[in-house]
Amino acid sequence: MKKIDARGLSCPEPVVLAKNAVDASEKQIEITVDAQVSKENVSRFLENAGYKLSVKESGDDFIINATK
């Protein structure tokens, strides 16, 4: 599983990090973000890339688990 900590990064950086993992053919990706807009953008990108998602909140963070 590829774990990505994108907390503190502003868009489009979290999406770029997710794209790098997709381009590397990762089957499971866990990306942590700390902004609602980043959660929405990363989730939309991963769904469009064919991943199934689950998102959970942990304090101020969102943990997005993506599986292909």
C-alpha positions in Angstrom: 0.0 0.0 0.0 1.2 3.4 -0.9 0.7 5.9 1.9 0.8 9.6 1.1 0.7 12.4 3.6 -0.6 15.5 1.8 -1.5 17.5 4.9 -0.6 21.2 4.7 -0.4 21.1 0.9 -2.7 23.2 -1.3 -4.3 22.0 -4.5 -3.2 20.8 -6.9 -0.3 19.2 -5.0 -2.4 16.4 -3.3 -3.9 15.5 -6.7 -0.4 15.4 -8.3 0.8 13.1 -5.5 -2.2 10.8 -6.1 -1.6 10.9 -9.8 2.0 9.9 -9.3 0.8 6.8 -7.3 -1.7 6.0 -10.0 0.9 6.3 -12.7 3.1 3.9 -10.7 0.3 1.4 -11.0 -0.3 1.3 -7.2 -3.3 -1.0 -6.4 -3.9 0.5 -2.9 -3.4 4.1 -2.0 -4.0 5.8 1.3 -3.8 9.6 1.1 -4.3 11.9 4.1 -5.4 15.5 3.5 -6.5 18.3 5.8 -8.8 20.3 3.6 -12.3 19.7 2.4 -11.4 20.8 -1.1 -8.4 18.5 -1.3 -10.6 15.6 -0.2 -13.1 16.3 -2.9 -10.5 16.8 -5.6 -8.4 13.8 -4.7 -11.5 11.6 -4.4 -12.9 12.7 -7.8 -9.5 12.1 -9.4 -9.1 8.6 -8.0 -12.7 7.6 -8.8 -12.2 8.8 -12.4 -9.0 6.7 -12.4 -11.1 3.6 -11.6 -10.5 3.2 -7.9 -13.0 2.3 -5.2 -12.9 4.7 -2.3 -13.6 4.9 1.4 -13.1 8.2 3.2 -13.0 8.6 7.0 -12.5 11.7 9.2 -9.8 11.6 11.8 -9.8 14.9 13.8 -9.2 17.6 11.2 -7.9 15.1 8.6 -9.5 13.1 5.9 -8.1 9.7 5.2 -8.9 8.4 1.7 -8.4 4.7 1.0 -8.4 3.8 -2.7 -8.3 0.3 -4.0 -8.2 -0.9 -7.6 
